[in-house]
């Protein structure tokens, strides 16, 4: 990839990792429109690292408090003592990651071989936009992420596993599930972002293993640039999204997804 391609693809990854608009749908556009080559495994690792760094830095206080509270909760596991809110949230994130881990191991190869087409991505982009619209129209969206019950965690965790289908959007489907459980828009977004931390670690770790085992030559300046741009764009994206979401709602993203899906369908000749 040349310099321009590196910058654009890193920006796309950094922004779409956390917005409810599907990163896979956006990453397919440059190849469809401009004939750009696949960015390669090393670059995938770089932008995942950038996204991870961004979300950890942004939620550094919450992450620190959850880690301390989680370790403090371990002696209480087999007692009748209740967990403090940060410990409950930490456990919610860990439990919510289990479904995507299981389904990822069982179905990743099948999905890669059968659902990576532009047509599937376009349909998923539109379909899950409509589902987000239905969820966002709920009138009672007033719970915060600290109020999550086991049922809520299971629903959101299973929804995150659905995001293995390209075009779904991990952030979009987890926010949709959060809204359906009655979380406020900001709370559903915050929990989605925090839930991304173990998922990105798992996905990035698998990519790193593949990279270590492959004979590919790594362009380290390109990797550093991609990581830096992905980090900055993802951080800005998280901040602006949380500032604006209660004010503007999800409708702009829903409309954008429907238009994007339509464009992809036209590109593939449907």
N, C-alpha and C positions, 0 to 999 in steps of 0.2 A: 504494500500500500504506500501511496505517496503521502506527503504531509497533510494535504487537504482532506484526504479520505480518513486519515488517522484522527484529525480534529473533529470532523463531522460525526464519525461513528462513535467516538468517545462521548461526545455531547449527547448523541441519541441515547446511548446506553445509560449515561448518568441521569438524564431527565426521565426516561421512560421506565427505569427500574422502579420508581416510586409513584409516578403518576398512574392513574387507572386507565391507561390508554394502550397497553400491550407493546412491550419492547420487541417481540418477534415480528409483529406487523410492521414496525418501523424499520427494523434491520433488514427486512426483505425488500424495502422500497429502493435503496440505492442500487442493488443488483438488478432489479427489474427495470428501473428507469435509466441507469447509466452503465449497466453491465459491469459493475465493480466486482472484483473477486471476493471470495469469502475472506473475512478478516483474519482467520487462523486461530489456532488453539491458544497460543501465547497471548494474543491480544484479548481473547475472551477472559483469560485469567486476570489480566491487567485491569480490565474494566470492572470485573467482579470485586477485585481488591479495592479499587477506587470507591465503588458503591458501599462496601463494607466499612471502610475508613470514615466515609461521610456520615453514615447513620450512627456509628459508635461515637464520633466526635459530637454530633448534634445532641444525642441523648446520653452524653457521658455521665451526667449527674444521676439520671434514672438508672442507667446500667450499673453504676457503682453501688447505688442503694439497693438494687435488686440482688446483686451478687452477695453483698454482705447479709441481706435479709434471708436469702436462700440458704446460705451455709448455717445461719442461726436457726433456721426452721428444721434442719435435719434431725436434731434430737427430739423434736416434737412429732415426728412422723407417726410414731406408734403410741402416742399419748392423746389425751382429750383436749390438749391445749390448742387454741386457735392460732392461725398464722397471722402475722401482721400484713397490711395491704401490699407492701412491696414483695414480700415472700409469695403471696398468692399470685401476684402478677408474674413473677419469675416462673413459678410452676405452670401457670397458664401458657406461657411462651414455650416452655419445654414440652408440655403435653400436646400443645397445638402443632408442634413440629413432627410428631410421631406419624400421623397419616401420610404426609408427603414423603417422609423417609421410607415408609413401607411401600407405598405405591410407586415411588421412584425406583426402588430396587427391583420391584416385580414387573413394572410396565414400561420403564424408560426405553428399552430397546424396541418394544412393540410400537410405542408412540413415535419414536424417531423414524421407524420404517414405514409407518402408515399415516401419520398425521402431520407431516412437515410440509405439505403442499401449500402453495399460496391460496388455493381455494379454501382449504380448511381454516387457514389463518383468517381469511376475510370473513367467512361465515361466523367463526367464533368471536371475532371482533365486534360484529353487529349484534349477535345473539346475546352476548353478555353485557353489551351496552344497554339493551332493552331490559335485561334483568336488573341492572343497576338503577335504571329509571324507575322500575316498579318499587324497589327497596327504598329509594330516596323519597318516594311520595308518602311514606309512612308518617303519621302525625305525631307519634310519641317516640321521639329520638332524644332521650334525655339521660341515658345511663352513661357512666364513665367506664374506662377500662378496668378499674379496680373492683367493679361490681360483677365481673364475669363469673358465671357458675359453670359447673362441669358440662352441662348441656350446651352452653354457648361455646365453650372451648372446642367441644367435639364438632359442632357444626362449622365453626370457622376453620378448624384444622382440616376437616374433610373438604371444605371449599378450596382451601389452599392446594390440596392434592389435585383438584380439577384443573388447576393452572398448569399442570404438566401438558395439557393440550395447548399447542401453540396458538396464540391469538387471544387466549383467555385473559391474560394479565393477572399476575400473582397479586399485586396490590389491589387491582380492581375487584377481583372476586372475593378477597378477604374483607375489603371494605363493604362490599355488597352484603356479605354474610353478617358482618357486624351491625349494619343498619337493620337487617332483618331481625336481629336479636334485640333491637331497641337501643343500641349505642348511638350516641350523638355522632354527627359527622366528624367532628374533631377527634372524638374518642376512637371511632372506628379507624381513622387514619393513623393515629398514634399507635394503636395496637398492631395495625398492619405493618407499620415501619419497624416496630420492635420485634415483631414476629419474623421479619426478614433477616435478622442477624444470624440465627442458627441456620436458616435456609441458605443464605449466601455463603456461610462458612462451609456447609456440606457441599454445595454445588461447586464452589471455588476449589475445595479440597479434591473433589473428583477430577476436575479439570487439571489441577496441578499434577495429580498422579498420572493422568494421560500424557501431560506435557513431559514429565520426567522420563516416561517410557518411550516417547517418540523421538525420532532422530532430527527433529526440526531444529534449525538454527535460529536462535532468538535474537531479534534486533532490539537490544536493550535501550537505546535512546527512544525508539518508538514506543516501547513498553512503558518507559518512565513518563513520556508525554501523555499517553493514553490514560495511565493511572491518575495522573495529576488532573487532567481535564475531567475525567469521570468523577473524581472526588469533589472538585469545585462545583460542577454542574449538579451533582446529586445533592450536595449540601444546600445549595441555593434553592433547588426544587423542593426539598423537604420544608425549608423555612417558609417559602412563599405559599406553599400549599396549605400549611397549617394556619397561616395568617389569614388566608382568603376563603377557606372552604366553608366556614359557617356563614359567610357573607354571600358567596356566589352559588353555593351548592354544587351538585354534580352535573347539572344540566349541560354546561359548556363542554364537559368531557364526554358526555353521552352523545351529543350532537357530533362532536369531532370524531368519535369512534365510528359512528354510522357512516359519516362521509368517507373516512379512511377505508372502511370495509368496502364501500361502494367503489372507490378508486381501485382497490386491489382486484375486485371482481372484473372491472373493466380492463385492467392490465392483463389479466389471465384469459380474457376473451369470453367471459360468461355474459 
